[in-house]
Amino acid sequence: MYMYIYRRVIVSDYRMLVKEYRICMPLTVEEYKIGQLYMIAKHSHEQSQKGEGVEVVENRPHEDPEHGKGQYTEKRIHLSSKLPSWIRSMVPKIFYVTEKAWNYYPFTITEYSCSFLPRFHVHILTKYENNNGSTENCLNCSEESLKGRTIDHIDISLDECSAHHYKVEEDVKIFKSVKTGRGPLEEGWREDSKPIMCSYKLVEVKFDMMYLLQSKIEEFVHRVRDEY
């Protein structure tokens, strides 16, 4: 799953890369909630091998004065072997990424930080709506952000998938649901599919270090489009 908006903001001595992604799916928001829980569990199981994977540190109810009742989770994601070689050459053999998430479905806040890079942070705001990505300012961006933004509509049917992630049984250009009759998805499906929902994501990458290294890591993070 995916989505994004692009702008650069000058903040003290670093530049922060911000994008908004819009990912449509032939589901309702309530159906997606069920599927999301299943896929998170499946992904955690698949990635937890050879001493790596997902470690749950905390999982508890949380209430916010603005968003109401929700769930807070903190996880450590051990993934040294999955990094590109140019990053592995600079990091300790054992390290982890911390994920903190506040889930007030259909709105969530997610933050990522790294055990050996204290100045590296990824902040993601997500909201799910029953439409085809047509809400102009779903995540309530500031006027400053709106002036500089571009919107990346991710097409789960036509956008290319890397070979090591591709599974023929999950190819939505081929799959047809026996239960619902939905699919396969063809060009233009986002205009005429019912039901349809959109996952809106505002992603900010902040890395306050040497400019050249900062730029390379920020852009690498935004190229990784797989949704947990």
Contacts in CASP RR format, 6 or more apart in sequence:
PFRMAT RR
TARGET T0000
AUTHOR 0000-0000-0000
METHOD contacts of the structure
MODEL  1
MYMYIYRRVIVSDYRMLVKEYRICMPLTVEEYKIGQLYMIAKHSHEQSQK
GEGVEVVENRPHEDPEHGKGQYTEKRIHLSSKLPSWIRSMVPKIFYVTEK
AWNYYPFTITEYSCSFLPRFHVHILTKYENNNGSTENCLNCSEESLKGRT
IDHIDISLDECSAHHYKVEEDVKIFKSVKTGRGPLEEGWREDSKPIMCSY
KLVEVKFDMMYLLQSKIEEFVHRVRDEY
1 23 0 8 1.000
1 25 0 8 1.000
1 156 0 8 1.000
1 199 0 8 1.000
1 226 0 8 1.000
1 227 0 8 1.000
2 21 0 8 1.000
2 23 0 8 1.000
2 154 0 8 1.000
2 156 0 8 1.000
2 159 0 8 1.000
2 201 0 8 1.000
2 225 0 8 1.000
2 226 0 8 1.000
2 227 0 8 1.000
3 20 0 8 1.000
3 21 0 8 1.000
3 22 0 8 1.000
3 23 0 8 1.000
3 152 0 8 1.000
3 153 0 8 1.000
3 154 0 8 1.000
3 199 0 8 1.000
3 200 0 8 1.000
3 201 0 8 1.000
4 19 0 8 1.000
4 20 0 8 1.000
4 21 0 8 1.000
4 22 0 8 1.000
4 151 0 8 1.000
4 152 0 8 1.000
4 154 0 8 1.000
4 201 0 8 1.000
4 203 0 8 1.000
4 222 0 8 1.000
5 18 0 8 1.000
5 19 0 8 1.000
5 20 0 8 1.000
5 21 0 8 1.000
5 141 0 8 1.000
5 145 0 8 1.000
5 149 0 8 1.000
5 150 0 8 1.000
5 151 0 8 1.000
5 152 0 8 1.000
5 202 0 8 1.000
5 203 0 8 1.000
6 17 0 8 1.000
6 18 0 8 1.000
6 19 0 8 1.000
6 20 0 8 1.000
6 149 0 8 1.000
6 150 0 8 1.000
6 152 0 8 1.000
7 18 0 8 1.000
7 19 0 8 1.000
7 145 0 8 1.000
7 148 0 8 1.000
7 149 0 8 1.000
7 150 0 8 1.000
8 15 0 8 1.000
8 16 0 8 1.000
8 17 0 8 1.000
8 18 0 8 1.000
9 15 0 8 1.000
9 16 0 8 1.000
9 18 0 8 1.000
12 208 0 8 1.000
13 208 0 8 1.000
14 206 0 8 1.000
14 207 0 8 1.000
14 208 0 8 1.000
14 209 0 8 1.000
14 211 0 8 1.000
14 214 0 8 1.000
15 211 0 8 1.000
15 214 0 8 1.000
15 215 0 8 1.000
15 218 0 8 1.000
16 204 0 8 1.000
16 205 0 8 1.000
16 206 0 8 1.000
16 218 0 8 1.000
17 204 0 8 1.000
17 205 0 8 1.000
17 218 0 8 1.000
17 219 0 8 1.000
17 221 0 8 1.000
17 222 0 8 1.000
18 145 0 8 1.000
18 149 0 8 1.000
18 202 0 8 1.000
18 203 0 8 1.000
18 204 0 8 1.000
18 205 0 8 1.000
19 152 0 8 1.000
19 202 0 8 1.000
19 203 0 8 1.000
19 222 0 8 1.000
20 139 0 8 1.000
20 141 0 8 1.000
20 149 0 8 1.000
20 151 0 8 1.000
20 152 0 8 1.000
20 200 0 8 1.000
20 201 0 8 1.000
20 202 0 8 1.000
20 203 0 8 1.000
21 152 0 8 1.000
21 154 0 8 1.000
21 199 0 8 1.000
21 200 0 8 1.000
21 201 0 8 1.000
21 203 0 8 1.000
21 225 0 8 1.000
22 133 0 8 1.000
22 151 0 8 1.000
22 152 0 8 1.000
22 153 0 8 1.000
22 154 0 8 1.000
22 198 0 8 1.000
22 199 0 8 1.000
22 200 0 8 1.000
22 201 0 8 1.000
23 154 0 8 1.000
23 156 0 8 1.000
23 198 0 8 1.000
23 199 0 8 1.000
23 201 0 8 1.000
23 227 0 8 1.000
24 132 0 8 1.000
24 133 0 8 1.000
24 153 0 8 1.000
24 154 0 8 1.000
24 155 0 8 1.000
24 156 0 8 1.000
24 190 0 8 1.000
24 193 0 8 1.000
24 196 0 8 1.000
24 197 0 8 1.000
24 198 0 8 1.000
24 199 0 8 1.000
25 32 0 8 1.000
25 156 0 8 1.000
25 196 0 8 1.000
25 197 0 8 1.000
25 198 0 8 1.000
25 199 0 8 1.000
26 182 0 8 1.000
26 183 0 8 1.000
26 185 0 8 1.000
26 189 0 8 1.000
26 193 0 8 1.000
26 195 0 8 1.000
26 196 0 8 1.000
27 195 0 8 1.000
27 196 0 8 1.000
27 197 0 8 1.000
28 130 0 8 1.000
28 195 0 8 1.000
28 197 0 8 1.000
29 106 0 8 1.000
29 128 0 8 1.000
29 129 0 8 1.000
29 130 0 8 1.000
29 197 0 8 1.000
31 195 0 8 1.000
32 128 0 8 1.000
32 197 0 8 1.000
32 199 0 8 1.000
33 105 0 8 1.000
33 106 0 8 1.000
40 228 0 8 1.000
43 228 0 8 1.000
44 53 0 8 1.000
44 54 0 8 1.000
47 53 0 8 1.000
47 54 0 8 1.000
47 77 0 8 1.000
47 79 0 8 1.000
48 54 0 8 1.000
50 81 0 8 1.000
51 78 0 8 1.000
52 78 0 8 1.000
52 79 0 8 1.000
52 80 0 8 1.000
52 81 0 8 1.000
52 82 0 8 1.000
53 77 0 8 1.000
53 78 0 8 1.000
53 79 0 8 1.000
54 75 0 8 1.000
54 76 0 8 1.000
54 77 0 8 1.000
54 78 0 8 1.000
55 75 0 8 1.000
55 76 0 8 1.000
55 77 0 8 1.000
55 78 0 8 1.000
55 96 0 8 1.000
56 73 0 8 1.000
56 74 0 8 1.000
56 75 0 8 1.000
57 74 0 8 1.000
57 75 0 8 1.000
57 76 0 8 1.000
57 98 0 8 1.000
58 72 0 8 1.000
58 73 0 8 1.000
58 74 0 8 1.000
59 71 0 8 1.000
59 72 0 8 1.000
59 73 0 8 1.000
59 74 0 8 1.000
60 71 0 8 1.000
60 72 0 8 1.000
61 69 0 8 1.000
61 70 0 8 1.000
61 71 0 8 1.000
61 72 0 8 1.000
62 69 0 8 1.000
62 70 0 8 1.000
62 71 0 8 1.000
62 72 0 8 1.000
62 102 0 8 1.000
63 69 0 8 1.000
63 70 0 8 1.000
64 70 0 8 1.000
64 102 0 8 1.000
64 104 0 8 1.000
67 102 0 8 1.000
67 104 0 8 1.000
67 107 0 8 1.000
68 104 0 8 1.000
69 104 0 8 1.000
70 102 0 8 1.000
70 103 0 8 1.000
70 104 0 8 1.000
70 105 0 8 1.000
71 102 0 8 1.000
71 103 0 8 1.000
72 100 0 8 1.000
72 101 0 8 1.000
72 102 0 8 1.000
72 103 0 8 1.000
73 99 0 8 1.000
73 100 0 8 1.000
73 101 0 8 1.000
73 103 0 8 1.000
74 98 0 8 1.000
74 99 0 8 1.000
74 100 0 8 1.000
74 101 0 8 1.000
75 98 0 8 1.000
75 99 0 8 1.000
75 101 0 8 1.000
76 96 0 8 1.000
76 97 0 8 1.000
76 98 0 8 1.000
76 99 0 8 1.000
77 96 0 8 1.000
77 97 0 8 1.000
77 98 0 8 1.000
77 99 0 8 1.000
78 94 0 8 1.000
78 95 0 8 1.000
78 96 0 8 1.000
79 96 0 8 1.000
79 97 0 8 1.000
80 88 0 8 1.000
80 91 0 8 1.000
80 93 0 8 1.000
80 94 0 8 1.000
80 95 0 8 1.000
83 91 0 8 1.000
84 220 0 8 1.000
86 216 0 8 1.000
87 217 0 8 1.000
87 220 0 8 1.000
91 116 0 8 1.000
92 116 0 8 1.000
95 114 0 8 1.000
95 115 0 8 1.000
95 116 0 8 1.000
96 114 0 8 1.000
96 115 0 8 1.000
97 112 0 8 1.000
97 113 0 8 1.000
97 114 0 8 1.000
97 115 0 8 1.000
98 112 0 8 1.000
98 113 0 8 1.000
98 114 0 8 1.000
98 115 0 8 1.000
99 110 0 8 1.000
99 111 0 8 1.000
99 112 0 8 1.000
99 228 0 8 1.000
100 110 0 8 1.000
100 111 0 8 1.000
100 112 0 8 1.000
100 113 0 8 1.000
101 108 0 8 1.000
101 109 0 8 1.000
101 110 0 8 1.000
101 111 0 8 1.000
102 108 0 8 1.000
102 109 0 8 1.000
102 110 0 8 1.000
105 128 0 8 1.000
106 127 0 8 1.000
106 128 0 8 1.000
106 129 0 8 1.000
107 125 0 8 1.000
107 126 0 8 1.000
107 127 0 8 1.000
107 128 0 8 1.000
108 124 0 8 1.000
108 125 0 8 1.000
108 126 0 8 1.000
108 127 0 8 1.000
109 123 0 8 1.000
109 124 0 8 1.000
109 125 0 8 1.000
109 126 0 8 1.000
110 123 0 8 1.000
110 124 0 8 1.000
110 126 0 8 1.000
111 121 0 8 1.000
111 122 0 8 1.000
111 123 0 8 1.000
111 124 0 8 1.000
112 121 0 8 1.000
112 122 0 8 1.000
112 124 0 8 1.000
113 120 0 8 1.000
113 121 0 8 1.000
113 122 0 8 1.000
114 120 0 8 1.000
117 207 0 8 1.000
117 209 0 8 1.000
119 206 0 8 1.000
119 207 0 8 1.000
119 208 0 8 1.000
119 209 0 8 1.000
120 206 0 8 1.000
120 207 0 8 1.000
120 209 0 8 1.000
120 217 0 8 1.000
121 204 0 8 1.000
121 205 0 8 1.000
121 206 0 8 1.000
121 207 0 8 1.000
122 203 0 8 1.000
122 204 0 8 1.000
122 205 0 8 1.000
122 206 0 8 1.000
122 221 0 8 1.000
123 203 0 8 1.000
123 204 0 8 1.000
123 206 0 8 1.000
124 201 0 8 1.000
124 202 0 8 1.000
124 203 0 8 1.000
124 204 0 8 1.000
125 139 0 8 1.000
125 201 0 8 1.000
125 202 0 8 1.000
126 199 0 8 1.000
126 200 0 8 1.000
126 201 0 8 1.000
126 202 0 8 1.000
127 138 0 8 1.000
127 139 0 8 1.000
127 199 0 8 1.000
127 200 0 8 1.000
128 197 0 8 1.000
128 198 0 8 1.000
128 199 0 8 1.000
128 200 0 8 1.000
129 135 0 8 1.000
129 138 0 8 1.000
129 197 0 8 1.000
129 198 0 8 1.000
129 200 0 8 1.000
130 195 0 8 1.000
130 196 0 8 1.000
130 197 0 8 1.000
131 196 0 8 1.000
131 197 0 8 1.000
131 198 0 8 1.000
132 190 0 8 1.000
132 191 0 8 1.000
132 193 0 8 1.000
132 196 0 8 1.000
132 198 0 8 1.000
133 153 0 8 1.000
133 190 0 8 1.000
133 198 0 8 1.000
133 200 0 8 1.000
134 198 0 8 1.000
135 198 0 8 1.000
135 200 0 8 1.000
137 146 0 8 1.000
138 198 0 8 1.000
138 200 0 8 1.000
139 200 0 8 1.000
139 202 0 8 1.000
141 149 0 8 1.000
141 202 0 8 1.000
153 190 0 8 1.000
154 225 0 8 1.000
155 190 0 8 1.000
156 172 0 8 1.000
156 185 0 8 1.000
157 172 0 8 1.000
157 173 0 8 1.000
157 185 0 8 1.000
157 186 0 8 1.000
157 187 0 8 1.000
157 189 0 8 1.000
158 173 0 8 1.000
158 187 0 8 1.000
165 226 0 8 1.000
168 174 0 8 1.000
169 175 0 8 1.000
172 183 0 8 1.000
172 184 0 8 1.000
172 185 0 8 1.000
173 184 0 8 1.000
173 185 0 8 1.000
173 186 0 8 1.000
174 184 0 8 1.000
175 183 0 8 1.000
175 184 0 8 1.000
176 182 0 8 1.000
176 183 0 8 1.000
176 184 0 8 1.000
177 183 0 8 1.000
182 193 0 8 1.000
185 193 0 8 1.000
190 196 0 8 1.000
199 227 0 8 1.000
203 221 0 8 1.000
203 222 0 8 1.000
205 217 0 8 1.000
205 218 0 8 1.000
205 221 0 8 1.000
205 222 0 8 1.000
207 213 0 8 1.000
207 214 0 8 1.000
207 217 0 8 1.000
207 218 0 8 1.000
208 214 0 8 1.000
END
